Amino acid sequence: MAQPKRKQSKQRSRKRRGSIQFKLPHLAKDPQDGTMHRAHCVNPANGTYRGRQVLDVEV
């Protein structure tokens, strides 16, 4: 297996690890009731997706 020629610096390692971080999901506003839900997913509050009713949700 290949071996590195030089020791990898702390700064380089930290830069790489710094880019792998938790990002909040993108939220979209529902035009019917104004609730926020994940984009490109069914709204769990009312069961709609792209203006169509896809889930039966009891309120």
N, CA, C and O atoms as a Maestro MAE file, in Angstrom:
{
 s_m_m2io_version
 :::
 2.0.0
}

f_m_ct {
 s_m_title
 :::
 protein
 m_atom[236] {
  # First column is atom index #
  i_m_mmod_type
  r_m_x_coord
  r_m_y_coord
  r_m_z_coord
  i_m_residue_number
  s_m_chain_name
  s_m_pdb_residue_name
  s_m_pdb_atom_name
  i_m_atomic_number
  :::
  1 25 0.842 -1.184 0.000 1 A "MET " " N  " 7
  2 3 0.000 0.000 0.000 1 A "MET " " CA " 6
  3 2 0.888 1.248 0.000 1 A "MET " " C  " 6
  4 15 1.948 1.250 0.626 1 A "MET " " O  " 8
  5 25 0.477 2.278 -0.677 2 A "ALA " " N  " 7
  6 3 1.280 3.491 -0.802 2 A "ALA " " CA " 6
  7 2 1.366 4.224 0.528 2 A "ALA " " C  " 6
  8 15 0.430 4.199 1.327 2 A "ALA " " O  " 8
  9 25 2.483 4.869 0.750 3 A "GLN " " N  " 7
  10 3 2.725 5.629 1.972 3 A "GLN " " CA " 6
  11 2 2.839 7.110 1.616 3 A "GLN " " C  " 6
  12 15 3.392 7.446 0.569 3 A "GLN " " O  " 8
  13 25 2.328 8.002 2.468 4 A "PRO " " N  " 7
  14 3 2.452 9.418 2.189 4 A "PRO " " CA " 6
  15 2 3.901 9.881 2.301 4 A "PRO " " C  " 6
  16 15 4.644 9.411 3.163 4 A "PRO " " O  " 8
  17 25 4.299 10.804 1.427 5 A "LYS " " N  " 7
  18 3 5.677 11.305 1.452 5 A "LYS " " CA " 6
  19 2 5.901 12.250 2.627 5 A "LYS " " C  " 6
  20 15 6.990 12.286 3.200 5 A "LYS " " O  " 8
  21 25 4.868 13.017 2.986 6 A "ARG " " N  " 7
  22 3 5.021 13.984 4.074 6 A "ARG " " CA " 6
  23 2 3.846 13.859 5.056 6 A "ARG " " C  " 6
  24 15 2.777 13.354 4.714 6 A "ARG " " O  " 8
  25 25 4.077 14.322 6.254 7 A "LYS " " N  " 7
  26 3 3.032 14.334 7.276 7 A "LYS " " CA " 6
  27 2 1.968 15.364 6.884 7 A "LYS " " C  " 6
  28 15 2.292 16.474 6.463 7 A "LYS " " O  " 8
  29 25 0.718 14.988 7.026 8 A "GLN " " N  " 7
  30 3 -0.362 15.914 6.706 8 A "GLN " " CA " 6
  31 2 -0.525 16.895 7.867 8 A "GLN " " C  " 6
  32 15 -0.619 16.484 9.023 8 A "GLN " " O  " 8
  33 25 -0.558 18.181 7.557 9 A "SER " " N  " 7
  34 3 -0.600 19.204 8.599 9 A "SER " " CA " 6
  35 2 -1.952 19.207 9.312 9 A "SER " " C  " 6
  36 15 -2.952 18.727 8.780 9 A "SER " " O  " 8
  37 25 -1.959 19.756 10.524 10 A "LYS " " N  " 7
  38 3 -3.192 19.857 11.312 10 A "LYS " " CA " 6
  39 2 -4.199 20.768 10.603 10 A "LYS " " C  " 6
  40 15 -5.401 20.506 10.609 10 A "LYS " " O  " 8
  41 25 -3.691 21.833 10.000 11 A "GLN " " N  " 7
  42 3 -4.564 22.769 9.301 11 A "GLN " " CA " 6
  43 2 -5.287 22.086 8.143 11 A "GLN " " C  " 6
  44 15 -6.485 22.288 7.941 11 A "GLN " " O  " 8
  45 25 -4.551 21.279 7.389 12 A "ARG " " N  " 7
  46 3 -5.159 20.584 6.241 12 A "ARG " " CA " 6
  47 2 -6.217 19.590 6.712 12 A "ARG " " C  " 6
  48 15 -7.284 19.484 6.106 12 A "ARG " " O  " 8
  49 25 -5.928 18.868 7.782 13 A "SER " " N  " 7
  50 3 -6.895 17.903 8.310 13 A "SER " " CA " 6
  51 2 -8.140 18.609 8.812 13 A "SER " " C  " 6
  52 15 -9.259 18.150 8.583 13 A "SER " " O  " 8
  53 25 -7.942 19.720 9.492 14 A "ARG " " N  " 7
  54 3 -9.084 20.449 10.059 14 A "ARG " " CA " 6
  55 2 -9.941 21.092 8.976 14 A "ARG " " C  " 6
  56 15 -11.158 21.188 9.130 14 A "ARG " " O  " 8
  57 25 -9.321 21.533 7.881 15 A "LYS " " N  " 7
  58 3 -10.090 22.083 6.756 15 A "LYS " " CA " 6
  59 2 -11.012 21.025 6.168 15 A "LYS " " C  " 6
  60 15 -12.174 21.292 5.861 15 A "LYS " " O  " 8
  61 25 -10.470 19.819 6.019 16 A "ARG " " N  " 7
  62 3 -11.262 18.727 5.453 16 A "ARG " " CA " 6
  63 2 -12.418 18.360 6.390 16 A "ARG " " C  " 6
  64 15 -13.551 18.173 5.946 16 A "ARG " " O  " 8
  65 25 -12.122 18.259 7.673 17 A "ARG " " N  " 7
  66 3 -13.153 17.887 8.637 17 A "ARG " " CA " 6
  67 2 -14.165 18.997 8.830 17 A "ARG " " C  " 6
  68 15 -15.320 18.732 9.162 17 A "ARG " " O  " 8
  69 25 -13.745 20.250 8.625 18 A "GLY " " N  " 7
  70 3 -14.646 21.383 8.788 18 A "GLY " " CA " 6
  71 2 -15.735 21.428 7.735 18 A "GLY " " C  " 6
  72 15 -16.810 21.975 7.978 18 A "GLY " " O  " 8
  73 25 -15.468 20.859 6.564 19 A "SER " " N  " 7
  74 3 -16.481 20.879 5.506 19 A "SER " " CA " 6
  75 2 -17.541 19.809 5.719 19 A "SER " " C  " 6
  76 15 -18.626 19.888 5.143 19 A "SER " " O  " 8
  77 25 -17.235 18.805 6.543 20 A "ILE " " N  " 7
  78 3 -18.213 17.750 6.843 20 A "ILE " " CA " 6
  79 2 -18.937 18.169 8.111 20 A "ILE " " C  " 6
  80 15 -18.491 17.860 9.216 20 A "ILE " " O  " 8
  81 25 -20.033 18.860 7.957 21 A "GLN " " N  " 7
  82 3 -20.759 19.333 9.114 21 A "GLN " " CA " 6
  83 2 -22.256 19.217 8.866 21 A "GLN " " C  " 6
  84 15 -22.708 19.081 7.729 21 A "GLN " " O  " 8
  85 25 -23.008 19.274 9.947 22 A "PHE " " N  " 7
  86 3 -24.453 19.153 9.868 22 A "PHE " " CA " 6
  87 2 -25.045 20.404 9.248 22 A "PHE " " C  " 6
  88 15 -24.725 21.521 9.655 22 A "PHE " " O  " 8
  89 25 -25.908 20.214 8.263 23 A "LYS " " N  " 7
  90 3 -26.595 21.331 7.633 23 A "LYS " " CA " 6
  91 2 -28.098 21.145 7.856 23 A "LYS " " C  " 6
  92 15 -28.616 20.033 7.763 23 A "LYS " " O  " 8
  93 25 -28.780 22.237 8.148 24 A "LEU " " N  " 7
  94 3 -30.218 22.177 8.350 24 A "LEU " " CA " 6
  95 2 -30.919 21.857 7.036 24 A "LEU " " C  " 6
  96 15 -30.476 22.313 5.982 24 A "LEU " " O  " 8
  97 25 -32.002 21.083 7.072 25 A "PRO " " N  " 7
  98 3 -32.713 20.789 5.831 25 A "PRO " " CA " 6
  99 2 -33.394 22.048 5.290 25 A "PRO " " C  " 6
  100 15 -33.800 22.927 6.049 25 A "PRO " " O  " 8
  101 25 -33.509 22.112 3.978 26 A "HIS " " N  " 7
  102 3 -34.177 23.245 3.348 26 A "HIS " " CA " 6
  103 2 -35.672 23.114 3.581 26 A "HIS " " C  " 6
  104 15 -36.265 22.065 3.329 26 A "HIS " " O  " 8
  105 25 -36.268 24.186 4.062 27 A "LEU " " N  " 7
  106 3 -37.694 24.171 4.360 27 A "LEU " " CA " 6
  107 2 -38.448 24.981 3.319 27 A "LEU " " C  " 6
  108 15 -37.961 25.991 2.812 27 A "LEU " " O  " 8
  109 25 -39.655 24.506 3.015 28 A "ALA " " N  " 7
  110 3 -40.527 25.196 2.069 28 A "ALA " " CA " 6
  111 2 -41.812 25.570 2.792 28 A "ALA " " C  " 6
  112 15 -42.237 24.882 3.720 28 A "ALA " " O  " 8
  113 25 -42.420 26.652 2.365 29 A "LYS " " N  " 7
  114 3 -43.669 27.112 2.976 29 A "LYS " " CA " 6
  115 2 -44.839 26.578 2.163 29 A "LYS " " C  " 6
  116 15 -44.880 26.722 0.941 29 A "LYS " " O  " 8
  117 25 -45.791 25.960 2.859 30 A "ASP " " N  " 7
  118 3 -46.974 25.410 2.197 30 A "ASP " " CA " 6
  119 2 -47.914 26.558 1.825 30 A "ASP " " C  " 6
  120 15 -48.261 27.360 2.692 30 A "ASP " " O  " 8
  121 25 -48.337 26.658 0.553 31 A "PRO " " N  " 7
  122 3 -49.215 27.769 0.168 31 A "PRO " " CA " 6
  123 2 -50.630 27.655 0.744 31 A "PRO " " C  " 6
  124 15 -51.333 28.661 0.840 31 A "PRO " " O  " 8
  125 25 -51.058 26.450 1.128 32 A "GLN " " N  " 7
  126 3 -52.423 26.281 1.633 32 A "GLN " " CA " 6
  127 2 -52.572 26.770 3.077 32 A "GLN " " C  " 6
  128 15 -53.456 27.573 3.374 32 A "GLN " " O  " 8
  129 25 -51.704 26.282 3.975 33 A "ASP " " N  " 7
  130 3 -51.865 26.658 5.383 33 A "ASP " " CA " 6
  131 2 -50.653 27.385 5.975 33 A "ASP " " C  " 6
  132 15 -50.681 27.776 7.142 33 A "ASP " " O  " 8
  133 25 -49.590 27.571 5.186 34 A "GLY " " N  " 7
  134 3 -48.450 28.351 5.638 34 A "GLY " " CA " 6
  135 2 -47.477 27.618 6.548 34 A "GLY " " C  " 6
  136 15 -46.557 28.238 7.083 34 A "GLY " " O  " 8
  137 25 -47.653 26.321 6.735 35 A "THR " " N  " 7
  138 3 -46.722 25.575 7.583 35 A "THR " " CA " 6
  139 2 -45.423 25.325 6.827 35 A "THR " " C  " 6
  140 15 -45.399 25.293 5.597 35 A "THR " " O  " 8
  141 25 -44.347 25.151 7.584 36 A "MET " " N  " 7
  142 3 -43.046 24.873 7.000 36 A "MET " " CA " 6
  143 2 -42.825 23.364 6.994 36 A "MET " " C  " 6
  144 15 -43.118 22.682 7.975 36 A "MET " " O  " 8
  145 25 -42.301 22.846 5.870 37 A "HIS " " N  " 7
  146 3 -42.010 21.421 5.752 37 A "HIS " " CA " 6
  147 2 -40.793 21.256 4.868 37 A "HIS " " C  " 6
  148 15 -40.379 22.204 4.200 37 A "HIS " " O  " 8
  149 25 -40.205 20.053 4.853 38 A "ARG " " N  " 7
  150 3 -39.020 19.809 4.041 38 A "ARG " " CA " 6
  151 2 -39.378 19.910 2.565 38 A "ARG " " C  " 6
  152 15 -40.430 19.439 2.133 38 A "ARG " " O  " 8
  153 25 -38.492 20.526 1.805 39 A "ALA " " N  " 7
  154 3 -38.725 20.700 0.374 39 A "ALA " " CA " 6
  155 2 -38.728 19.345 -0.328 39 A "ALA " " C  " 6
  156 15 -37.980 18.448 0.063 39 A "ALA " " O  " 8
  157 25 -39.546 19.186 -1.343 40 A "HIS " " N  " 7
  158 3 -39.664 17.971 -2.160 40 A "HIS " " CA " 6
  159 2 -40.130 16.771 -1.350 40 A "HIS " " C  " 6
  160 15 -39.850 15.633 -1.725 40 A "HIS " " O  " 8
  161 25 -40.833 17.002 -0.252 41 A "CYS " " N  " 7
  162 3 -41.374 15.927 0.587 41 A "CYS " " CA " 6
  163 2 -42.830 16.244 0.904 41 A "CYS " " C  " 6
  164 15 -43.273 17.387 0.792 41 A "CYS " " O  " 8
  165 25 -43.559 15.216 1.297 42 A "VAL " " N  " 7
  166 3 -44.964 15.392 1.672 42 A "VAL " " CA " 6
  167 2 -45.031 16.213 2.950 42 A "VAL " " C  " 6
  168 15 -44.242 16.000 3.871 42 A "VAL " " O  " 8
  169 25 -45.969 17.148 3.009 43 A "ASN " " N  " 7
  170 3 -46.181 17.941 4.206 43 A "ASN " " CA " 6
  171 2 -46.875 17.066 5.250 43 A "ASN " " C  " 6
  172 15 -48.007 16.638 5.025 43 A "ASN " " O  " 8
  173 25 -46.228 16.787 6.387 44 A "PRO " " N  " 7
  174 3 -46.861 15.912 7.374 44 A "PRO " " CA " 6
  175 2 -48.045 16.550 8.089 44 A "PRO " " C  " 6
  176 15 -48.850 15.841 8.694 44 A "PRO " " O  " 8
  177 25 -48.169 17.881 8.031 45 A "ALA " " N  " 7
  178 3 -49.271 18.549 8.721 45 A "ALA " " CA " 6
  179 2 -50.607 18.305 8.029 45 A "ALA " " C  " 6
  180 15 -51.619 18.076 8.692 45 A "ALA " " O  " 8
  181 25 -50.615 18.354 6.680 46 A "ASN " " N  " 7
  182 3 -51.892 18.184 5.977 46 A "ASN " " CA " 6
  183 2 -51.853 17.093 4.903 46 A "ASN " " C  " 6
  184 15 -52.881 16.823 4.283 46 A "ASN " " O  " 8
  185 25 -50.711 16.466 4.666 47 A "GLY " " N  " 7
  186 3 -50.624 15.343 3.736 47 A "GLY " " CA " 6
  187 2 -50.656 15.716 2.268 47 A "GLY " " C  " 6
  188 15 -51.057 14.900 1.438 47 A "GLY " " O  " 8
  189 25 -50.243 16.936 1.922 48 A "THR " " N  " 7
  190 3 -50.251 17.349 0.520 48 A "THR " " CA " 6
  191 2 -48.833 17.374 -0.035 48 A "THR " " C  " 6
  192 15 -47.859 17.551 0.697 48 A "THR " " O  " 8
  193 25 -48.745 17.193 -1.341 49 A "TYR " " N  " 7
  194 3 -47.474 17.313 -2.056 49 A "TYR " " CA " 6
  195 2 -47.764 17.938 -3.410 49 A "TYR " " C  " 6
  196 15 -48.545 17.398 -4.193 49 A "TYR " " O  " 8
  197 25 -47.140 19.072 -3.686 50 A "ARG " " N  " 7
  198 3 -47.316 19.830 -4.927 50 A "ARG " " CA " 6
  199 2 -48.786 20.112 -5.226 50 A "ARG " " C  " 6
  200 15 -49.229 19.994 -6.369 50 A "ARG " " O  " 8
  201 25 -49.538 20.484 -4.190 51 A "GLY " " N  " 7
  202 3 -50.930 20.865 -4.359 51 A "GLY " " CA " 6
  203 2 -51.909 19.711 -4.410 51 A "GLY " " C  " 6
  204 15 -53.114 19.939 -4.520 51 A "GLY " " O  " 8
  205 25 -51.430 18.473 -4.334 52 A "ARG " " N  " 7
  206 3 -52.315 17.304 -4.376 52 A "ARG " " CA " 6
  207 2 -52.345 16.613 -3.023 52 A "ARG " " C  " 6
  208 15 -51.337 16.566 -2.318 52 A "ARG " " O  " 8
  209 25 -53.503 16.080 -2.665 53 A "GLN " " N  " 7
  210 3 -53.652 15.322 -1.426 53 A "GLN " " CA " 6
  211 2 -53.135 13.906 -1.654 53 A "GLN " " C  " 6
  212 15 -53.695 13.167 -2.463 53 A "GLN " " O  " 8
  213 25 -52.060 13.518 -0.943 54 A "VAL " " N  " 7
  214 3 -51.463 12.191 -1.153 54 A "VAL " " CA " 6
  215 2 -51.556 11.321 0.099 54 A "VAL " " C  " 6
  216 15 -51.434 10.100 0.003 54 A "VAL " " O  " 8
  217 25 -51.768 11.920 1.265 55 A "LEU " " N  " 7
  218 3 -51.907 11.164 2.502 55 A "LEU " " CA " 6
  219 2 -53.177 11.582 3.232 55 A "LEU " " C  " 6
  220 15 -53.576 12.746 3.192 55 A "LEU " " O  " 8
  221 25 -53.798 10.629 3.892 56 A "ASP " " N  " 7
  222 3 -54.945 10.942 4.736 56 A "ASP " " CA " 6
  223 2 -54.434 11.250 6.139 56 A "ASP " " C  " 6
  224 15 -53.934 10.361 6.828 56 A "ASP " " O  " 8
  225 25 -54.558 12.495 6.559 57 A "VAL " " N  " 7
  226 3 -54.058 12.931 7.861 57 A "VAL " " CA " 6
  227 2 -55.239 13.352 8.703 57 A "VAL " " C  " 6
  228 15 -56.049 14.180 8.287 57 A "VAL " " O  " 8
  229 25 -55.334 12.765 9.915 58 A "GLU " " N  " 7
  230 3 -56.410 13.163 10.829 58 A "GLU " " CA " 6
  231 2 -55.913 14.316 11.677 58 A "GLU " " C  " 6
  232 15 -54.815 14.277 12.234 58 A "GLU " " O  " 8
  233 25 -56.755 15.358 11.766 59 A "VAL " " N  " 7
  234 3 -56.355 16.560 12.512 59 A "VAL " " CA " 6
  235 2 -56.853 16.487 13.929 59 A "VAL " " C  " 6
  236 15 -56.618 17.405 14.714 59 A "VAL " " O  " 8
  :::
 }
 m_bond[235] {
  # First column is bond index #
  i_m_from
  i_m_to
  i_m_order
  :::
  1 1 2 1
  2 2 3 1
  3 3 4 2
  4 3 5 1
  5 5 6 1
  6 6 7 1
  7 7 8 2
  8 7 9 1
  9 9 10 1
  10 10 11 1
  11 11 12 2
  12 11 13 1
  13 13 14 1
  14 14 15 1
  15 15 16 2
  16 15 17 1
  17 17 18 1
  18 18 19 1
  19 19 20 2
  20 19 21 1
  21 21 22 1
  22 22 23 1
  23 23 24 2
  24 23 25 1
  25 25 26 1
  26 26 27 1
  27 27 28 2
  28 27 29 1
  29 29 30 1
  30 30 31 1
  31 31 32 2
  32 31 33 1
  33 33 34 1
  34 34 35 1
  35 35 36 2
  36 35 37 1
  37 37 38 1
  38 38 39 1
  39 39 40 2
  40 39 41 1
  41 41 42 1
  42 42 43 1
  43 43 44 2
  44 43 45 1
  45 45 46 1
  46 46 47 1
  47 47 48 2
  48 47 49 1
  49 49 50 1
  50 50 51 1
  51 51 52 2
  52 51 53 1
  53 53 54 1
  54 54 55 1
  55 55 56 2
  56 55 57 1
  57 57 58 1
  58 58 59 1
  59 59 60 2
  60 59 61 1
  61 61 62 1
  62 62 63 1
  63 63 64 2
  64 63 65 1
  65 65 66 1
  66 66 67 1
  67 67 68 2
  68 67 69 1
  69 69 70 1
  70 70 71 1
  71 71 72 2
  72 71 73 1
  73 73 74 1
  74 74 75 1
  75 75 76 2
  76 75 77 1
  77 77 78 1
  78 78 79 1
  79 79 80 2
  80 79 81 1
  81 81 82 1
  82 82 83 1
  83 83 84 2
  84 83 85 1
  85 85 86 1
  86 86 87 1
  87 87 88 2
  88 87 89 1
  89 89 90 1
  90 90 91 1
  91 91 92 2
  92 91 93 1
  93 93 94 1
  94 94 95 1
  95 95 96 2
  96 95 97 1
  97 97 98 1
  98 98 99 1
  99 99 100 2
  100 99 101 1
  101 101 102 1
  102 102 103 1
  103 103 104 2
  104 103 105 1
  105 105 106 1
  106 106 107 1
  107 107 108 2
  108 107 109 1
  109 109 110 1
  110 110 111 1
  111 111 112 2
  112 111 113 1
  113 113 114 1
  114 114 115 1
  115 115 116 2
  116 115 117 1
  117 117 118 1
  118 118 119 1
  119 119 120 2
  120 119 121 1
  121 121 122 1
  122 122 123 1
  123 123 124 2
  124 123 125 1
  125 125 126 1
  126 126 127 1
  127 127 128 2
  128 127 129 1
  129 129 130 1
  130 130 131 1
  131 131 132 2
  132 131 133 1
  133 133 134 1
  134 134 135 1
  135 135 136 2
  136 135 137 1
  137 137 138 1
  138 138 139 1
  139 139 140 2
  140 139 141 1
  141 141 142 1
  142 142 143 1
  143 143 144 2
  144 143 145 1
  145 145 146 1
  146 146 147 1
  147 147 148 2
  148 147 149 1
  149 149 150 1
  150 150 151 1
  151 151 152 2
  152 151 153 1
  153 153 154 1
  154 154 155 1
  155 155 156 2
  156 155 157 1
  157 157 158 1
  158 158 159 1
  159 159 160 2
  160 159 161 1
  161 161 162 1
  162 162 163 1
  163 163 164 2
  164 163 165 1
  165 165 166 1
  166 166 167 1
  167 167 168 2
  168 167 169 1
  169 169 170 1
  170 170 171 1
  171 171 172 2
  172 171 173 1
  173 173 174 1
  174 174 175 1
  175 175 176 2
  176 175 177 1
  177 177 178 1
  178 178 179 1
  179 179 180 2
  180 179 181 1
  181 181 182 1
  182 182 183 1
  183 183 184 2
  184 183 185 1
  185 185 186 1
  186 186 187 1
  187 187 188 2
  188 187 189 1
  189 189 190 1
  190 190 191 1
  191 191 192 2
  192 191 193 1
  193 193 194 1
  194 194 195 1
  195 195 196 2
  196 195 197 1
  197 197 198 1
  198 198 199 1
  199 199 200 2
  200 199 201 1
  201 201 202 1
  202 202 203 1
  203 203 204 2
  204 203 205 1
  205 205 206 1
  206 206 207 1
  207 207 208 2
  208 207 209 1
  209 209 210 1
  210 210 211 1
  211 211 212 2
  212 211 213 1
  213 213 214 1
  214 214 215 1
  215 215 216 2
  216 215 217 1
  217 217 218 1
  218 218 219 1
  219 219 220 2
  220 219 221 1
  221 221 222 1
  222 222 223 1
  223 223 224 2
  224 223 225 1
  225 225 226 1
  226 226 227 1
  227 227 228 2
  228 227 229 1
  229 229 230 1
  230 230 231 1
  231 231 232 2
  232 231 233 1
  233 233 234 1
  234 234 235 1
  235 235 236 2
  :::
 }
}
